[in-house]
Amino acid sequence: YIFEKEYNAGKVKGDALTGFVSWKFGKKTQLEGRRFLDFVQANPGYDVYFINPFPMQMKFFKNLWLQGEFYHPGIIALSEEILHLAGYDINLSAMTHDRQTALYCNYWVGNKKFWDRYMQFTRPVIEVLRSGLSAEQKQKLHSIADFGNDFSFIAFIIERLFTTLLHHDYNIRFIAYPHAYADIRRKYGHLGGLIFKLFPDNSRLLNFFYTSFKKHPRPA
């Protein structure tokens, strides 16, 4: 848990914006890091800035957890058990996320105010993951969660905590990178661009067709 390690090491200071992103940032976002930094500099005054590498997913699903249930069956029940043990009573299926709040992969930078709140929110969850689960829950947590690779549930749960926090804490000033039509076409092609332009977020029609006919689900 790199965030906890760097936070405890004192890497987050004052009003400086701090973030830790993987080397896959460019591959997943299909954008140069400079574009994101320019966006941050052009929009001062927020606690946290983020860029969602999979913006199309919010066209197909009501929220990140329901998207996760499609790709990683069982994640909602397991996550609600973990959150309950951490002291949170959250109905994950009931939330609604859109392009303003949805984030995968933890591609964000925040000030110390946000980091303090994020760590306050996630630490109880991390402690449960480390030492608060039953043998059955541990087995589920470390089992294969993804159709396309050998990842366990851990990373998929952790990455969804960011948006879950935004949904429940109205004191956080946040802003998402606004994908332009050109960004979407570059990543998803002409058809993807049309879908992004013509359909609203959380489209029930798109959800029906996507979940009915996508045979080997992997996020894009």
N, C-alpha and C positions, 0 to 999 in steps of 0.2 A: 504494500500500500504506500506508493511513492509520495502521495500527498501528505500523509501523516508523518512520514519520515522527514520530508523537507520542512514542513511546518514546525515540527519539534526541534529541528536544527536551527531555527531562527531565520529561515530564508525569506519569510514574509515580513516586510517592514513598512510601517507608516502608511502613507497614501500611494506608495509605489504599486504598480500593477504587476502581479506575479502569476505565472501559469507554467504548467509542465505538460507538454504535448509530445506524442510519440513521433518517431521518424517517419511514420506512415501518413503524417498530416497532408503532405502534398498529393500523395496517391489517392487518399480517400476524399479529399475536398476538391481535387482537380483545380486548385488555386495556389498561387504563390503566397508564401507567408507574408510577403510585403503587402498584399492586398488586404489582409486581415489587420495588419498593423496600421495601415493607412485609415481603415475604417475606425479603429479605436481612437486614433489621434484626431479624427474629424468629429468625434462625438464625446467630448469631455463631460465629466460630471456623474458617470454611472459607477456603481459598485462592482459590476461584473459585465464582461463582454464575452460573447461566445459565437461560435460558428458551427452549425449542424452539417456534418459531412453527408448526411442522407436526407436531404430536404423533401424528397418525393414521398417518403414514408408517411408523412402527415396528411397526404392526400388520401391514403388508403385506410388509415386507422384513426380511431377516436383519440387514442393516447399511446404513449410509449409502452405501457405495460400490456395493453391488448396486442400491440404489435409484437411484443416479446412473447406473449402466450402463443402466437401463431408460429414464430420461429423457434421458440424454446418452450415447448409444452410443459406446464407445471410451474412456471416461474411465478405466477401471481399467487397461488396458494402458498408456495414456499416463502416468498417475499413477505406476504402478510403475516405469516407465522414469525418470521425473523423480526419484523417491525414491531409486532406485538410484544415479543420478548424484550425488545429495546425500549419499550414504553410508549410506542406510538399506535394509535388506533386509526388507520387510514384504509379507506376503501379504494384500492388501486384501480379497479375497473370503472369507478364512477367519475374519475377525473377526465377533463377534456384538455388536450394539448393542441397547440397549433404551431405555425412557423415562428411565432414570437416567443415560445417557451420551450419547444422541443429541442433536446440535445442528446446526441449519441457521442461516445468516445471521449467525453470530458475535454473538448477543445475549448477552453475558457481561460481568461485572465481576470483576476479580481484584486481589489484593494484589501487591506487588512480587515476592514469591517466585514467584508464578505467572507474572507477566509475564516475569521473567528466564528461566524455564524455557520458556515459550512462544516467546520470541524465539530462544533457543538452538536450539530444535527447528525453527523455521520459516525461520530465516535461510539455512541451506544450500539449502533448497528455493527461496527467493526468488532467490538468486544463480544457481541453475541456470536458473530461468525467465528471468532477465535476460540471461545470457551463456553458458549451458552446453549449449544445445540445438543439434541439427543443423538444417539447413534444413527437412528433412521434419518433424521434431518441432515446429519453430516454426510451420510451416504448419498442422499439426493443432491445436496449442495455440490459435491465433488463428482457427480456423474456427468456424462456427456450431455450438454444442453443444446448443441447446435447441429442442424442437419448436415452442414457442410464442412465441419472441422471437429477437432477433439477438445474444444474448450468446455470447461465446466460452467456452472451457473454463476460463479462468483463475479466475474467481470461484467456480466450482463445485468446483474443486480446493482452493482456499484455504479455503473454508468447512468442508471436511471434515477439515482438519488438526487442528482443535481436538479433536474426538472421537477421532481417531487418536492424539493425544498422551495423552489420558486412558486410552486402552486400553493404552498401553505404559509409562506412568509411574505406579507404584502409590504414590509418595510425595506425589502431589497430593491434597489434601483438597478434594473438590468436592461440590456439591449442585445438583440440578436443581429448578426450579419444578414442584411437583406439580399438574398440571391437575386440577381438580375436574370432576365430571360436568357441572355447570352451565357450566363453561368450554367443554367439548367440545360440548354442545348448542347453545350460543350461536354457535359457529363452524361446526359441521357439521350442525346440525339433529337431529331426533329419531333418525333412522336411524343417523347417525354416533355419537350418544351410546350407542345400543344396541350397536353394533359395538365401541366402545371399552370398554364395560363387560363384554361377554360373551366377547370373544376375547383371548387372551394376546398379548403382543408376539411378533413373528417368526412369526406364524401361517402355516403352510404352506398351509392351506386358503385363507386370504384371499389369499396370494401367487398361488396358482394362478388364482383367479377374477379377481383384479385385473389381472394381467399378460396373461391370456388374452382379456379382454373390453374392456379400456380401449383405445379406438381412437386417441385423440389425447392421449397422456400429457402432463399438466402437474400438478405437485405441488399439493396442497391442504392 
